Amino acid sequence: MGRPKALVALDGEPLVRRAVRVLADGGCGPLVVVVGAAAEEVEALLPAGVRAVVADGWAEGMGASLRAGLAALEALEPVPDAALVHLVDLPG
């Protein structure tokens, strides 16, 4: 895609914003976004109330991001009963 997928725009909207909007509209919460490549740029696009978690080992692949996201959820109070994992590069 030539750049971090979260920053790719579809219909003028960055994929990360699209994903957060759709999940929030669907009633999901709390929202935690795992960032890696271009973390600061992606974090700047997140609306208030959405927590960003940096996956330090993001270059290792999705496993590192999944571990970081689940660890962040486990640290919340109260700990959520379930988690929905959504990949930013599947905007449909």
All heavy atoms as an XYZ file, in Angstrom:
639
protein
N       0.820     -1.201      0.000
C       0.000      0.000      0.000
C       0.862      1.263      0.000
O       0.333      2.347     -0.072
C      -0.954     -0.005      1.184
C      -1.978     -1.106      1.134
S      -3.200     -0.952      2.444
C      -4.597     -1.641      1.592
N       2.151      1.091      0.143
C       3.052      2.227      0.039
C       3.229      3.059      1.287
O       4.034      3.970      1.309
N       2.486      2.782      2.311
C       2.597      3.501      3.588
C       1.837      2.696      4.638
O       1.139      1.739      4.312
C       2.054      4.910      3.478
C       0.620      4.961      3.038
C       0.196      6.380      2.809
N      -1.003      6.356      1.999
C      -1.782      7.369      1.821
N      -1.497      8.506      2.393
N      -2.850      7.279      1.080
N       1.922      3.085      5.913
C       1.184      2.339      6.934
C      -0.304      2.278      6.595
O      -0.928      3.285      6.236
C       1.438      3.142      8.207
C       2.768      3.792      7.967
C       2.759      4.132      6.492
N      -0.875      1.107      6.684
C      -2.259      0.878      6.266
C      -3.253      1.756      7.010
O      -4.258      2.181      6.449
C      -2.617     -0.589      6.457
C      -1.820     -1.501      5.564
C      -2.075     -2.945      5.923
C      -1.133     -3.851      5.156
N      -1.261     -5.241      5.595
N      -2.998      2.046      8.254
C      -3.927      2.864      9.041
C      -4.087      4.264      8.453
O      -5.115      4.909      8.647
C      -3.454      2.952     10.484
N      -3.080      4.726      7.714
C      -3.106      6.079      7.156
C      -3.676      6.130      5.746
O      -3.940      7.216      5.221
C      -1.693      6.662      7.154
C      -1.034      6.797      8.524
C       0.398      7.271      8.374
C      -1.824      7.727      9.429
N      -3.876      5.003      5.127
C      -4.446      4.959      3.782
C      -5.877      5.471      3.845
O      -6.645      5.097      4.735
C      -4.409      3.517      3.224
C      -5.164      3.414      1.900
C      -2.970      3.058      3.048
N      -6.234      6.342      2.913
C      -7.583      6.920      2.905
C      -8.492      6.172      1.934
O      -8.076      5.793      0.842
C      -7.527      8.395      2.527
N      -9.705      5.974      2.352
C     -10.767      5.399      1.534
C     -11.918      6.393      1.559
O     -12.414      6.741      2.639
C     -11.210      4.047      2.095
C     -12.312      3.321      1.331
C     -11.839      2.948     -0.073
C     -12.715      2.055      2.089
N     -12.297      6.884      0.401
C     -13.331      7.919      0.315
C     -12.983      9.118      1.187
O     -13.852      9.711      1.846
C     -14.704      7.367      0.699
C     -15.179      6.282     -0.259
O     -14.841      6.349     -1.453
O     -15.891      5.369      0.201
N     -11.699      9.463      1.226
C     -11.243     10.638      1.966
C     -11.087     10.443      3.463
O     -10.768     11.398      4.173
N     -11.280      9.237      3.951
C     -11.201      8.963      5.390
C     -10.087      7.946      5.656
O     -10.095      6.872      5.061
C     -12.546      8.415      5.873
C     -12.623      8.152      7.353
C     -13.996      7.642      7.771
O     -14.632      6.887      7.008
O     -14.427      7.998      8.880
N      -9.140      8.277      6.544
C      -8.098      7.306      6.877
C      -8.721      6.020      7.421
O      -9.718      6.058      8.161
C      -7.267      8.005      7.952
C      -7.558      9.458      7.772
C      -8.973      9.535      7.272
N      -8.142      4.886      7.055
C      -8.699      3.597      7.476
C      -8.836      3.476      8.981
O      -9.791      2.872      9.465
C      -7.854      2.451      6.918
C      -7.936      2.238      5.410
C      -7.044      1.072      4.998
C      -9.362      2.010      4.953
N      -7.908      4.058      9.737
C      -8.018      3.946     11.195
C      -9.238      4.704     11.708
O      -9.945      4.223     12.593
C      -6.725      4.384     11.911
C      -6.481      5.880     11.794
C      -6.755      3.950     13.366
N      -9.506      5.862     11.156
C     -10.706      6.615     11.574
C     -11.978      5.880     11.170
O     -12.953      5.853     11.920
C     -10.713      8.006     10.943
C     -10.018      9.019     11.757
C     -10.494     10.403     11.402
N      -9.584     11.352     11.994
C      -9.261     12.500     11.469
N      -9.777     12.869     10.330
N      -8.431     13.299     12.077
N     -11.956      5.313      9.990
C     -13.122      4.562      9.507
C     -13.417      3.396     10.437
O     -14.560      3.175     10.840
C     -12.856      4.078      8.087
C     -13.969      3.277      7.481
C     -13.533      2.750      6.101
N     -14.572      2.016      5.453
C     -15.397      2.519      4.546
N     -15.309      3.787      4.200
N     -16.318      1.756      3.996
N     -12.386      2.647     10.797
C     -12.567      1.486     11.673
C     -13.112      1.910     13.034
O     -14.055      1.303     13.541
C     -11.244      0.745     11.833
N     -12.540      2.937     13.610
C     -12.994      3.407     14.925
C     -14.437      3.886     14.854
O     -15.254      3.561     15.718
C     -12.057      4.518     15.453
C     -12.666      5.255     16.627
C     -10.701      3.934     15.826
N     -14.767      4.619     13.811
C     -16.135      5.136     13.654
C     -17.146      3.998     13.533
O     -18.186      3.987     14.219
C     -16.211      6.041     12.419
C     -17.612      6.549     12.122
C     -17.639      7.463     10.889
N     -17.025      6.908      9.697
C     -17.589      5.998      8.896
N     -18.797      5.527      9.178
N     -16.960      5.571      7.808
N     -16.842      3.032     12.693
C     -17.772      1.925     12.471
C     -17.943      1.093     13.742
O     -19.055      0.710     14.108
C     -17.296      1.049     11.292
C     -18.066     -0.252     11.211
C     -17.407      1.830      9.990
N     -16.839      0.816     14.435
C     -16.935      0.034     15.672
C     -17.716      0.790     16.750
O     -18.541      0.211     17.445
C     -15.547     -0.347     16.167
C     -14.800     -1.349     15.275
C     -13.348     -1.460     15.704
C     -15.475     -2.698     15.275
N     -17.459      2.086     16.883
C     -18.190      2.889     17.875
C     -19.671      2.949     17.518
O     -20.532      2.788     18.392
C     -17.592      4.291     17.958
N     -19.981      3.153     16.246
C     -21.379      3.195     15.811
C     -22.082      1.866     16.063
O     -23.295      1.830     16.276
C     -21.479      3.545     14.329
C     -21.149      4.995     14.030
O     -20.992      5.797     14.980
O     -21.030      5.329     12.829
N     -21.316      0.786     16.052
C     -21.874     -0.534     16.306
C     -22.004     -0.869     17.780
O     -22.446     -1.965     18.137
N     -21.601      0.053     18.648
C     -21.751     -0.151     20.079
C     -20.547     -0.747     20.777
O     -20.629     -1.096     21.959
N     -19.437     -0.860     20.086
C     -18.230     -1.415     20.715
C     -17.584     -0.379     21.630
O     -17.570      0.802     21.346
C     -17.219     -1.837     19.653
S     -17.772     -3.223     18.648
N     -17.038     -0.845     22.717
C     -16.320      0.021     23.629
C     -15.910     -0.757     24.850
O     -16.568     -1.742     25.182
N     -14.854     -0.410     25.484
C     -13.936      0.664     25.134
C     -13.168      0.319     23.861
O     -12.996     -0.845     23.525
C     -13.003      0.747     26.335
C     -12.994     -0.645     26.896
C     -14.383     -1.182     26.646
N     -12.718      1.352     23.166
C     -11.971      1.148     21.937
C     -10.484      1.337     22.203
O     -10.063      2.365     22.738
C     -12.437      2.112     20.854
C     -13.872      1.905     20.391
C     -14.283      3.001     19.421
C     -14.036      0.542     19.743
N      -9.723      0.326     21.825
C      -8.268      0.343     21.961
C      -7.695      0.093     20.577
O      -8.029     -0.899     19.935
C      -7.778     -0.744     22.944
C      -6.254     -0.799     22.981
C      -8.342     -0.502     24.334
N      -6.847      0.985     20.112
C      -6.218      0.859     18.800
C      -4.740      0.564     19.020
O      -4.043      1.315     19.699
C      -6.386      2.146     17.971
C      -5.606      2.067     16.665
C      -7.858      2.410     17.704
N      -4.284     -0.532     18.441
C      -2.872     -0.895     18.527
C      -2.158     -0.251     17.349
O      -2.581     -0.410     16.198
C      -2.681     -2.417     18.510
C      -1.203     -2.771     18.584
C      -3.439     -3.060     19.668
N      -1.104      0.489     17.637
C      -0.353      1.190     16.594
C       1.079      0.673     16.552
O       1.603      0.188     17.548
C      -0.373      2.720     16.808
C      -1.785      3.262     16.676
C       0.200      3.099     18.155
N       1.661      0.786     15.387
C       3.050      0.362     15.200
C       3.739      1.336     14.279
O       4.219      2.377     14.693
N       3.703      1.028     12.980
C       4.311      1.918     11.989
C       3.615      3.275     12.026
O       2.388      3.346     12.089
C       4.194      1.300     10.594
N       4.398      4.333     12.025
C       3.864      5.700     12.048
C       2.924      5.914     13.228
O       1.895      6.575     13.112
C       3.183      6.038     10.727
N       3.294      5.383     14.370
C       2.429      5.415     15.553
C       1.949      6.823     15.894
O       0.761      7.013     16.168
C       3.155      4.795     16.744
N       2.834      7.799     15.871
C       2.435      9.155     16.252
C       1.416      9.735     15.275
O       0.459     10.394     15.690
C       3.652     10.068     16.363
C       4.528      9.736     17.555
C       5.738     10.648     17.672
O       5.826     11.650     16.935
O       6.599     10.345     18.509
N       1.601      9.481     13.983
C       0.656      9.978     12.982
C      -0.714      9.324     13.153
O      -1.749      9.985     13.037
C       1.163      9.687     11.571
C       2.305     10.561     11.118
C       2.725     10.180      9.713
O       1.985     10.533      8.758
O       3.766      9.522      9.572
N      -0.710      8.040     13.416
C      -1.971      7.323     13.595
C      -2.664      7.794     14.867
O      -3.868      8.072     14.864
C      -1.743      5.798     13.613
C      -3.035      5.059     13.918
C      -1.163      5.330     12.287
N      -1.921      7.910     15.957
C      -2.507      8.363     17.223
C      -3.159      9.733     17.066
O      -4.206     10.001     17.657
C      -1.442      8.415     18.316
C      -1.056      7.065     18.850
C      -0.069      7.163     20.000
O      -0.415      7.800     21.016
O       1.027      6.600     19.874
N      -2.549     10.607     16.271
C      -3.086     11.955     16.078
C      -4.450     11.933     15.394
O      -5.216     12.898     15.511
C      -2.106     12.795     15.262
N      -4.780     10.847     14.710
C      -6.062     10.739     14.017
C      -7.176     10.185     14.891
O      -8.345     10.219     14.503
C      -5.907      9.833     12.790
C      -4.990     10.330     11.687
C      -4.819      9.255     10.624
C      -5.529     11.616     11.084
N      -6.832      9.682     16.067
C      -7.828      9.035     16.917
C      -8.683     10.057     17.650
O      -8.168     11.044     18.182
C      -7.149      8.116     17.931
C      -6.330      6.972     17.341
C      -5.667      6.167     18.452
C      -7.190      6.086     16.464
N      -9.976      9.828     17.707
C     -10.852     10.740     18.450
C     -10.645     10.595     19.959
O     -10.091      9.595     20.430
C     -12.260     10.300     18.044
C     -12.128      8.934     17.503
C     -10.714      8.768     17.040
N     -11.100     11.580     20.680
C     -11.010     11.540     22.139
C     -11.706     10.288     22.660
O     -12.728      9.865     22.120
C     -11.665     12.790     22.729
N     -11.128      9.713     23.687
C     -11.710      8.535     24.311
C     -11.232      7.218     23.743
O     -11.512      6.167     24.307
N     -10.521      7.261     22.624
C      -9.973      6.043     22.040
C      -8.530      5.913     22.505
O      -7.739      6.841     22.351
C     -10.042      6.065     20.501
C      -9.374      4.838     19.910
C     -11.486      6.160     20.047
N      -8.232      4.791     23.097
C      -6.896      4.571     23.655
C      -5.980      3.957     22.611
O      -6.344      2.998     21.939
C      -6.994      3.636     24.853
C      -5.666      3.389     25.508
C      -5.802      2.613     26.787
N      -4.477      2.342     27.304
C      -4.171      1.300     28.009
N      -5.095      0.421     28.319
N      -2.946      1.119     28.439
N      -4.792      4.514     22.469
C      -3.780      3.961     21.573
C      -2.766      3.190     22.407
O      -2.365      3.627     23.480
C      -3.080      5.072     20.802
N      -2.379      2.039     21.901
C      -1.366      1.203     22.545
C      -0.297      0.918     21.492
O      -0.621      0.466     20.390
C      -1.976     -0.127     23.036
C      -0.901     -1.046     23.579
C      -3.034      0.141     24.079
N       0.947      1.191     21.825
C       2.035      0.949     20.886
C       2.510     -0.487     21.015
O       2.827     -0.952     22.108
C       3.212      1.923     21.133
C       4.367      1.621     20.196
C       2.747      3.365     20.971
N       2.531     -1.176     19.886
C       3.090     -2.534     19.828
C       4.553     -2.381     19.442
O       4.873     -2.189     18.269
C       2.340     -3.377     18.813
N       5.424     -2.428     20.444
C       6.847     -2.214     20.177
C       7.392     -3.194     19.142
O       8.225     -2.842     18.339
C       7.649     -2.311     21.475
C       7.327     -1.167     22.424
O       7.098     -0.035     21.933
O       7.286     -1.392     23.643
N       6.908     -4.414     19.144
C       7.392     -5.414     18.204
C       6.532     -5.535     16.964
O       6.469     -6.600     16.350
N       5.885     -4.455     16.540
C       4.930     -4.497     15.433
C       5.524     -5.071     14.156
O       4.825     -5.722     13.390
C       4.332     -3.118     15.171
C       5.332     -2.106     14.700
C       6.046     -1.252     15.490
C       5.732     -1.847     13.361
N       6.869     -0.478     14.718
C       6.705     -0.829     13.394
C       5.380     -2.378     12.130
C       7.320     -0.334     12.258
C       5.990     -1.878     10.985
C       6.946     -0.868     11.060
N       6.815     -4.874     13.934
C       7.436     -5.373     12.707
C       7.494     -6.902     12.678
O       7.688     -7.495     11.617
C       8.834     -4.774     12.545
N       7.314     -7.550     13.839
C       7.301     -9.012     13.903
C       6.047     -9.585     13.259
O       6.017    -10.756     12.895
C       7.347     -9.482     15.357
C       8.580     -9.107     16.116
C       8.447     -9.420     17.596
O       7.599    -10.265     17.970
O       9.183     -8.808     18.376
N       4.997     -8.804     13.202
C       3.750     -9.272     12.605
C       2.575     -9.069     13.531
O       2.670     -8.460     14.597
N       1.433     -9.625     13.101
C       0.176     -9.422     13.822
C       0.198     -9.972     15.242
O      -0.498     -9.465     16.101
C      -0.985    -10.055     13.060
C      -1.437     -9.232     11.898
S      -3.006     -9.808     11.235
C      -2.471    -11.245     10.331
N       0.986    -11.007     15.488
C       1.036    -11.592     16.828
C       1.469    -10.575     17.870
O       0.912    -10.521     18.967
N       2.455     -9.749     17.527
C       2.932     -8.731     18.465
C       1.841     -7.707     18.744
O       1.657     -7.271     19.883
C       4.179     -8.047     17.912
N       1.110     -7.332     17.712
C       0.023     -6.371     17.891
C      -1.111     -6.968     18.718
O      -1.663     -6.300     19.592
C      -0.515     -5.929     16.526
O       0.478     -5.241     15.806
N      -1.429     -8.210     18.464
C      -2.487     -8.875     19.229
C      -2.110     -8.973     20.704
O      -2.917     -8.680     21.585
C      -2.772    -10.252     18.649
C      -3.895    -11.041     19.288
C      -5.217    -10.290     19.207
C      -4.026    -12.407     18.630
N      -0.863     -9.349     20.980
C      -0.404     -9.428     22.380
C      -0.513     -8.073     23.066
O      -0.977     -7.974     24.199
C       1.035     -9.945     22.450
C       1.174    -11.430     22.252
C       2.585    -11.924     22.554
N       3.611    -11.303     21.720
C       3.936    -11.730     20.498
N       3.314    -12.759     19.960
N       4.900    -11.128     19.831
N      -0.085     -7.013     22.376
C      -0.127     -5.666     22.963
C      -1.562     -5.237     23.236
O      -1.861     -4.673     24.292
C       0.561     -4.668     22.039
N      -2.455     -5.507     22.302
C      -3.852     -5.112     22.472
C      -4.531     -5.864     23.596
O      -5.233     -5.269     24.416
N      -4.313     -7.174     23.654
C      -4.944     -7.962     24.712
C      -4.384     -7.603     26.086
O      -5.128     -7.554     27.064
C      -4.777     -9.458     24.429
C      -5.562     -9.964     23.218
C      -5.234    -11.434     22.960
C      -7.051     -9.752     23.376
N      -3.089     -7.311     26.158
C      -2.493     -6.888     27.430
C      -3.095     -5.560     27.879
O      -3.362     -5.353     29.070
C      -0.977     -6.778     27.297
N      -3.332     -4.658     26.933
C      -3.936     -3.365     27.273
C      -5.359     -3.548     27.788
O      -5.765     -2.882     28.738
C      -3.917     -2.447     26.055
N      -6.105     -4.448     27.175
C      -7.468     -4.706     27.645
C      -7.470     -5.339     29.025
O      -8.301     -5.014     29.870
C      -8.204     -5.618     26.657
C      -8.554     -5.004     25.311
C      -9.178     -6.050     24.401
C      -9.484     -3.809     25.475
N      -6.528     -6.222     29.251
C      -6.431     -6.889     30.553
C      -6.110     -5.902     31.675
O      -6.474     -6.123     32.827
C      -5.361     -7.979     30.488
C      -5.325     -8.885     31.687
C      -4.342    -10.018     31.506
O      -3.165     -9.759     31.167
O      -4.761    -11.165     31.701
N      -5.467     -4.789     31.319
C      -5.103     -3.784     32.319
C      -6.241     -2.812     32.622
O      -6.128     -2.006     33.548
C      -3.870     -3.006     31.837
N      -7.322     -2.871     31.858
C      -8.448     -1.971     32.092
C      -9.227     -2.393     33.332
O      -9.221     -3.546     33.726
C      -9.393     -1.968     30.887
C      -8.849     -1.389     29.590
C      -9.888     -1.521     28.491
C      -8.441      0.067     29.765
N      -9.909     -1.429     33.916
C     -10.760     -1.703     35.075
C     -12.138     -1.146     34.792
O     -12.268      0.070     34.630
C     -10.156     -1.050     36.318
C     -10.860     -1.398     37.599
C     -10.882     -2.909     37.887
O      -9.866     -3.592     37.756
O     -11.986     -3.392     38.241
N     -13.147     -1.938     34.647
C     -13.115     -3.396     34.731
C     -12.555     -4.016     33.449
O     -12.602     -3.394     32.383
C     -14.591     -3.780     34.902
C     -15.332     -2.690     34.199
C     -14.509     -1.437     34.410
N     -12.051     -5.218     33.577
C     -11.547     -5.946     32.416
C     -12.748     -6.349     31.557
O     -13.727     -6.894     32.081
C     -10.757     -7.207     32.855
C     -10.339     -8.032     31.656
C      -9.556     -6.808     33.694
N     -12.712     -6.050     30.276
C     -13.832     -6.437     29.409
C     -14.051     -7.948     29.401
O     -13.108     -8.719     29.556
C     -13.397     -5.947     28.022
C     -12.366     -4.899     28.286
C     -11.680     -5.305     29.544
N     -15.299     -8.353     29.219
C     -15.642     -9.773     29.160
C     -15.227    -10.411     27.842
O     -15.075    -11.626     27.754
C     -17.154     -9.962     29.326
C     -17.627     -9.590     30.714
O     -16.866     -9.769     31.681
O     -18.770     -9.107     30.827
N     -15.088     -9.601     26.805
C     -14.763    -10.120     25.479
C     -13.995     -9.053     24.710
O     -13.966     -7.890     25.104
C     -16.040    -10.482     24.730
N     -13.389     -9.475     23.613
C     -12.673     -8.542     22.748
C     -13.025     -8.842     21.300
O     -13.176    -10.004     20.912
C     -11.169     -8.668     22.955
N     -13.185     -7.804     20.529
C     -13.384     -7.922     19.093
C     -12.105     -7.431     18.446
O     -11.670     -6.307     18.689
C     -14.566     -7.062     18.632
C     -14.744     -6.932     17.124
C     -15.166     -8.269     16.534
C     -15.759     -5.862     16.810
N     -11.498     -8.274     17.651
C     -10.264     -7.896     16.944
C     -10.656     -7.529     15.525
O     -11.280     -8.316     14.814
C      -9.254     -9.071     16.942
C      -8.017     -8.709     16.149
C      -8.899     -9.450     18.375
N     -10.286     -6.324     15.130
C     -10.606     -5.826     13.781
C      -9.324     -5.342     13.125
O      -8.584     -4.569     13.730
C     -11.615     -4.682     13.885
C     -11.920     -4.038     12.576
N     -12.607     -4.684     11.579
C     -11.620     -2.809     12.093
C     -12.716     -3.867     10.534
N     -12.124     -2.732     10.840
N      -9.080     -5.768     11.922
C      -7.891     -5.351     11.195
C      -8.218     -4.108     10.365
O      -9.229     -4.068      9.666
C      -7.404     -6.479     10.283
C      -7.156     -7.807     10.993
C      -6.716     -8.866      9.991
C      -6.152     -7.659     12.110
N      -7.352     -3.127     10.432
C      -7.616     -1.850      9.788
C      -7.632     -1.972      8.262
O      -8.248     -1.168      7.581
C      -6.597     -0.780     10.261
C      -5.230     -1.018      9.662
C      -7.089      0.612      9.955
N      -6.978     -2.991      7.721
C      -6.915     -3.113      6.267
C      -8.054     -3.947      5.688
O      -7.992     -4.404      4.550
C      -5.565     -3.630      5.809
C      -5.218     -4.999      6.358
O      -5.894     -5.464      7.279
O      -4.254     -5.595      5.851
N      -9.125     -4.116      6.444
C     -10.341     -4.795      5.976
C     -11.513     -3.835      6.155
O     -12.399     -4.064      6.976
C     -10.575     -6.087      6.755
C      -9.469     -7.136      6.659
C      -9.753     -8.283      7.606
C      -9.311     -7.620      5.245
N     -11.530     -2.738      5.387
C     -12.521     -1.688      5.634
C     -13.954     -2.056      5.316
O     -14.870     -1.362      5.731
C     -12.050     -0.549      4.720
C     -11.318     -1.232      3.620
C     -10.646     -2.425      4.268
N     -14.183     -3.141      4.601
C     -15.549     -3.518      4.238
C     -16.249     -4.216      5.362
O     -17.436     -4.364      5.427
